[in-house]
Amino acid sequence: MKVSFVSSLLALPLLAAAAPKPEAAELSSRDVTVTQQELNGFMYMRQLASAAYCNSKDSLVGQKVTCSNNACPDIGAANVVNFAHLDTDIGIKADGAVFIDHTRGGIVMSFMGSKSWQSFMTDLDFTGSDSSEICSGCTVHYGIKLTYDIIEGALINALNSARAQWPSYQVVATGHSIGAGVATVAAARLRNRLNVDIQLYTFGSPRVGNDAFATFVTNQNRGRNYRITHYDDVVAALPPSWAGFAHVSPEYWLRRKDASDFNYPLSEVVVCEGINPKGCRNSMGTTLSGKAHGEYFGAISACY
């Protein structure tokens, strides 16, 4: 009997987390809710996103994944190995890595964010780039698309190699900030190109593409999308919707201002559907503070 990566999270005791088994389905055909198991899963996947900040180096390939400053306690306690480094080689420094989670049976694409939300604003403009190879009429944020295009070849090679060695392992994509955007493009592109289910977990993602792109990713049936936002996260409000950008649905909003540790209550998670929802993060309006962007069950880039 095949046991999926996300299913295995339900069965194992964790220092900070566990996770549910996603089911592939269009959002229009199901009600979106959140469970404690899913929240625990978010906490575990956040740690895999954090790990990209301090493990995206060639010199660490083949080594066990660990994080300083208690950024990923469950990952350090598990058997997670750094399998490949994905070097973007551009100024925004949004490198990625492929991790193999032998404890839970996962092939994990993880992408780090830019050093700060200010550098995100400085390094990237709000231009859309044609992405018709992903879906008809789709455009994707120029900087995010450029980042993905640079690493796509190395990423596909790493995934093909990993899947050949561990064919029963489930493929997962995660990231924070611009890394969340890159993870979204990777999932959208590779679900179809590689004909593989990919579970997507993002933290503090900007709007990645236009309405056509957001709708396409939302309705893909090759894995679930979990877009997690926090309070008034400034990056989650960018690029603005009036510039032609939209969010992948659904959104899981951590509405409590304090998300400084793993003791986050389920009652403070709100789910909103739609590519331009009026509630959740959008209800907070425009902000200039970057504090919420860095705080997802603790400091997400603590080991940077």
C-alpha positions in Angstrom: 0.0 0.0 0.0 1.4 3.4 -1.0 1.6 5.9 1.8 1.8 9.6 0.6 4.1 12.2 2.1 1.1 14.2 3.5 -0.6 11.1 4.8 2.5 10.2 6.7 2.4 13.5 8.5 -0.8 12.4 10.2 0.7 9.3 11.7 4.0 10.6 13.1 4.5 12.6 16.3 6.3 15.9 15.6 8.0 18.6 17.6 5.8 21.2 16.0 3.6 19.6 13.3 1.8 17.0 11.2 -0.4 17.3 8.1 -3.5 16.1 6.2 -3.9 14.1 3.1 -4.9 16.5 0.3 -7.4 15.4 -2.2 -7.2 16.6 -5.8 -10.4 18.4 -6.6 -11.5 21.7 -8.2 -12.4 24.3 -5.7 -15.8 24.8 -7.3 -16.7 21.2 -6.3 -15.8 21.3 -2.6 -16.1 23.4 0.5 -12.8 24.6 1.8 -12.3 24.4 5.5 -9.2 24.0 7.8 -8.6 21.4 10.4 -6.1 21.1 13.2 -4.2 18.4 11.2 -3.9 20.9 8.3 -2.7 23.6 10.6 -0.1 21.2 12.0 0.9 20.5 8.4 1.3 24.2 7.7 3.8 24.4 10.6 5.8 21.5 9.3 5.9 22.8 5.7 6.8 26.2 7.1 10.0 24.6 8.5 10.8 23.1 5.1 10.4 26.6 3.6 12.6 28.0 6.3 15.3 25.4 5.5 15.8 26.9 2.1 17.3 30.0 3.7 20.2 28.1 5.2 20.5 25.0 3.1 20.5 26.4 -0.5 24.2 25.9 -1.1 26.2 23.5 -3.3 28.4 22.7 -0.4 25.5 21.3 1.6 24.2 18.9 -1.1 24.3 15.3 0.3 24.1 16.5 3.9 21.4 16.3 6.5 19.1 19.4 6.5 19.4 21.4 9.7 18.6 25.0 10.7 20.1 27.4 13.2 18.0 29.5 15.6 15.4 26.8 15.9 14.0 27.6 12.5 13.2 23.9 11.6 13.2 21.7 14.7 11.1 18.9 13.1 13.2 18.8 10.0 16.4 18.6 12.0 14.9 15.7 14.0 13.9 13.8 10.9 15.9 12.2 8.1 15.8 15.0 5.5 18.7 15.2 3.1 19.8 18.1 0.8 19.6 16.5 -2.7 20.2 19.5 -5.0 21.0 23.2 -5.0 19.0 25.5 -7.4 21.1 28.6 -8.1 19.3 31.6 -9.5 22.5 33.5 -10.0 20.6 36.9 -10.0 20.6 39.8 -7.6 17.4 39.0 -5.7 19.1 35.8 -4.3 16.0 33.6 -4.3 17.8 30.3 -4.5 16.1 27.0 -3.9 16.9 23.4 -3.0 15.4 19.9 -3.4 15.2 18.0 -0.2 14.4 14.3 0.3 12.3 13.6 3.3 13.0 10.0 4.0 11.0 10.1 7.3 7.8 11.1 5.6 8.4 10.1 2.0 8.7 13.4 0.3 10.6 15.1 -2.6 10.5 18.7 -1.6 11.1 21.8 -3.7 11.9 24.6 -1.3 12.6 28.2 -2.3 13.9 31.0 -0.1 12.6 34.6 -0.3 14.5 37.8 -0.8 16.4 39.1 2.2 13.7 41.5 3.1 10.4 42.8 1.8 12.2 46.1 1.0 14.6 44.3 -1.3 11.6 42.5 -2.9 10.2 45.9 -3.7 13.6 47.3 -5.0 14.6 44.3 -7.1 11.3 43.5 -8.8 8.9 45.6 -10.8 5.2 44.8 -11.5 5.6 43.8 -15.1 3.9 40.7 -16.4 5.7 38.1 -18.5 4.0 36.0 -21.2 3.5 32.5 -19.8 1.5 30.8 -22.5 3.6 27.6 -22.1 1.8 27.2 -18.7 -1.7 28.2 -19.8 -3.5 30.1 -22.5 -3.7 33.9 -21.8 -1.4 33.6 -18.7 1.1 36.1 -17.6 3.4 35.8 -14.6 5.3 38.5 -12.6 8.4 39.2 -14.6 10.9 38.7 -11.7 9.3 35.5 -10.5 9.1 34.1 -14.0 12.8 35.0 -14.6 13.8 33.3 -11.4 11.9 30.1 -12.3 13.1 30.0 -15.9 16.8 30.2 -14.7 16.4 27.1 -12.4 13.9 25.1 -14.4 16.4 22.9 -16.2 18.3 22.0 -13.0 15.0 21.5 -11.1 13.6 19.1 -13.7 16.8 17.1 -13.7 16.8 16.9 -9.9 13.1 15.9 -9.8 13.5 13.2 -12.5 16.6 11.8 -10.6 14.8 11.8 -7.3 11.6 10.3 -8.6 13.6 7.5 -10.3 15.3 6.7 -7.0 12.2 7.1 -4.8 9.2 6.5 -7.1 6.7 6.2 -4.1 7.7 9.6 -2.6 5.3 12.5 -3.1 6.4 15.8 -4.7 5.8 18.9 -2.7 6.6 22.6 -3.4 7.0 25.3 -0.7 8.5 28.7 -0.3 8.3 32.1 1.4 8.0 35.6 -0.1 9.3 35.6 -3.7 10.2 31.9 -3.1 6.5 31.3 -2.6 5.9 32.8 -6.0 8.6 30.6 -7.6 7.1 27.5 -5.9 3.7 28.4 -7.3 5.1 28.7 -10.9 7.0 25.4 -10.4 3.9 23.6 -9.3 1.8 25.1 -12.0 4.3 24.2 -14.7 5.5 20.8 -13.6 2.2 19.3 -12.6 1.4 19.1 -16.3 4.8 18.9 -17.8 6.0 16.0 -15.6 2.5 14.6 -15.2 2.9 14.5 -11.4 0.8 15.5 -8.4 2.4 18.3 -6.6 1.2 19.6 -3.2 1.8 23.4 -2.9 2.3 25.2 0.4 3.2 28.9 0.2 3.9 31.5 3.0 3.6 35.2 2.4 3.3 34.8 -1.4 2.9 37.9 -3.6 0.3 37.8 -6.3 2.1 35.7 -8.9 0.2 36.2 -12.2 -2.8 37.5 -13.9 -6.4 36.3 -13.5 -5.9 33.6 -16.1 -2.9 32.2 -14.3 -4.5 32.4 -10.8 -7.6 30.6 -12.1 -5.6 28.0 -13.9 -3.5 27.1 -10.8 -6.6 27.2 -8.5 -8.4 24.6 -10.7 -5.5 22.3 -11.4 -6.4 18.8 -10.2 -2.9 17.5 -9.7 -2.5 18.5 -6.0 -3.9 20.9 -3.4 -2.9 24.5 -3.0 -2.4 26.0 0.5 -1.6 29.7 0.3 -0.9 30.8 3.9 -0.9 34.5 4.7 -0.4 36.4 8.0 -2.2 39.4 9.4 -1.2 42.5 7.3 1.7 40.9 5.4 2.8 43.6 3.0 4.1 41.3 0.3 0.8 39.4 0.2 -0.8 42.6 -1.0 1.7 43.0 -3.9 1.7 43.4 -6.9 -1.6 45.3 -6.6 -4.7 43.8 -8.1 -5.3 47.0 -10.1 -2.1 46.2 -11.9 -3.7 43.0 -13.3 -2.5 40.5 -10.7 -4.5 37.9 -8.7 -3.9 35.3 -6.0 -4.2 31.5 -6.2 -7.1 30.3 -4.1 -7.8 29.3 -1.4 -6.1 31.5 1.2 -5.5 30.4 4.8 -5.1 33.6 6.8 -3.4 33.8 10.2 -5.5 36.7 11.4 -3.8 37.1 14.8 -1.1 39.6 14.8 1.2 37.4 17.0 2.4 34.3 15.0 5.7 34.2 16.8 5.8 30.5 17.6 4.2 27.1 16.9 1.5 27.5 19.5 -1.0 29.1 17.1 -4.7 28.4 17.6 -6.9 26.9 14.9 -9.6 29.5 15.8 -7.4 32.2 14.4 -7.1 30.7 10.9 -9.6 32.0 8.4 -10.2 30.5 5.0 -11.1 32.7 2.0 -11.8 31.5 -1.6 -11.5 33.3 -4.8 -8.6 34.9 -6.8 -9.5 38.4 -5.5 -11.1 37.8 -2.1 -12.4 40.8 -0.2 -11.7 39.1 3.2 -8.6 37.6 4.8 -5.4 39.5 4.1 -7.2 41.9 1.7 -9.4 43.1 4.6 -6.3 44.8 6.2 -5.8 47.3 3.4 -2.4 48.7 2.4 0.4 48.5 4.9 4.1 49.4 5.0 5.2 47.3 7.9 7.2 44.1 7.1 6.9 42.5 10.5 4.0 40.2 9.6 5.8 39.1 6.4 8.6 37.5 8.4 6.5 35.9 11.1 4.9 32.6 10.2 4.9 30.4 13.3 8.1 32.1 14.3 10.7 33.9 12.2 10.6 32.1 8.9 14.0 33.3 7.8 15.6 32.9 11.2 18.5 30.8 9.9 19.4 33.1 7.0 
